Amino acid sequence: MVSFELIAILVVIIGAVKAGAERASCAILSDSKSGVAAIKKSFSMKEGVASLVAAITRALGPSADIRIGHIAGKTNWLADRLFRDNTFCPERLTEAAVTVEELIQHMP
């Protein structure tokens, strides 16, 4: 499941950049302990996870200041609602929609 979490992080980064966010700094909160660890180390023995970590790093750019931390799944209500309710979409998310093609362009 760590791959799904990393794909979600990559989609958010691509969408944020599309919406005009600065790449200089980024704070990521994830309820995936494995995903947090992989991004912090910039390494994984699993090929798929390693590819996603590389794509996240590339999407942020070489000089990005990345702060990442774990958030307990029970308190991650926004991610939970986005996952479970396909009718829920905060206004700013529609401005930064990411296509599958854009996601694939960031993969190694």
C-alpha positions in Angstrom: 0.0 0.0 0.0 3.0 2.3 0.3 3.0 2.8 -3.4 -0.6 4.2 -3.4 0.4 6.7 -0.7 3.5 7.8 -2.6 1.4 8.2 -5.8 -1.0 10.4 -3.8 2.0 12.5 -2.6 3.3 12.8 -6.2 -0.1 13.9 -7.5 -0.4 16.5 -4.8 3.0 17.9 -5.6 2.4 18.0 -9.3 -1.0 19.7 -8.7 0.5 22.2 -6.2 3.1 23.2 -8.8 0.5 23.5 -11.5 -1.5 25.8 -9.1 1.5 28.0 -8.7 3.0 26.8 -5.4 6.7 27.4 -4.9 9.0 24.4 -5.1 11.5 25.9 -2.6 9.9 24.2 0.4 7.4 21.5 0.9 5.8 19.9 4.0 4.4 16.5 3.6 2.3 14.7 6.2 1.5 11.1 5.5 -0.2 8.3 7.4 2.2 5.8 5.7 5.2 5.2 8.0 6.9 3.2 5.2 6.3 6.1 2.7 7.7 8.6 5.2 10.8 6.5 5.8 11.4 6.0 2.0 11.2 9.7 1.3 13.4 10.6 4.3 16.0 8.1 3.1 15.5 8.8 -0.6 15.9 5.1 -1.0 14.0 1.8 -1.1 15.0 -1.7 -2.0 11.6 -2.1 -3.7 11.9 -1.0 -7.3 8.4 0.5 -7.5 8.8 2.5 -4.3 12.3 3.6 -5.3 10.8 4.9 -8.7 8.1 6.8 -6.9 10.6 8.4 -4.4 12.7 9.4 -7.4 9.7 10.9 -9.2 8.8 12.9 -6.0 12.3 14.2 -5.7 12.4 15.2 -9.3 8.9 16.9 -9.2 10.1 19.0 -6.2 13.4 20.0 -7.9 17.0 19.6 -6.7 17.0 22.6 -4.2 13.7 21.9 -2.5 13.6 21.9 1.3 11.4 18.9 2.1 10.0 18.4 5.6 8.1 15.1 6.0 6.4 13.6 9.0 4.0 10.9 10.0 0.4 11.7 10.9 -1.8 9.1 12.6 -4.4 7.7 10.2 -7.2 8.5 12.7 -6.4 12.2 12.6 -5.9 12.4 8.8 -9.5 13.2 8.2 -9.0 15.0 4.9 -7.2 12.2 3.2 -9.7 9.7 4.6 -12.6 11.8 3.2 -11.0 12.2 -0.2 -10.5 8.4 -0.3 -13.9 7.4 0.8 -16.2 10.1 -0.7 -15.9 10.4 -4.5 -18.3 13.4 -4.4 -16.1 15.4 -2.1 -13.6 17.8 -3.8 -12.4 21.0 -2.1 -12.5 24.0 -4.6 -8.8 24.4 -4.9 -8.3 20.8 -5.9 -10.3 21.2 -9.1 -7.9 24.0 -10.1 -4.9 21.6 -9.8 -6.3 18.5 -11.3 -3.6 16.1 -12.5 -4.0 13.8 -15.5 -2.6 10.3 -15.7 -0.4 11.5 -18.6 1.1 14.2 -16.3 1.8 11.6 -13.6 3.5 9.3 -16.1 5.7 12.1 -17.3 7.2 12.4 -13.9 8.0 8.7 -13.6 11.6 7.5 -14.3 
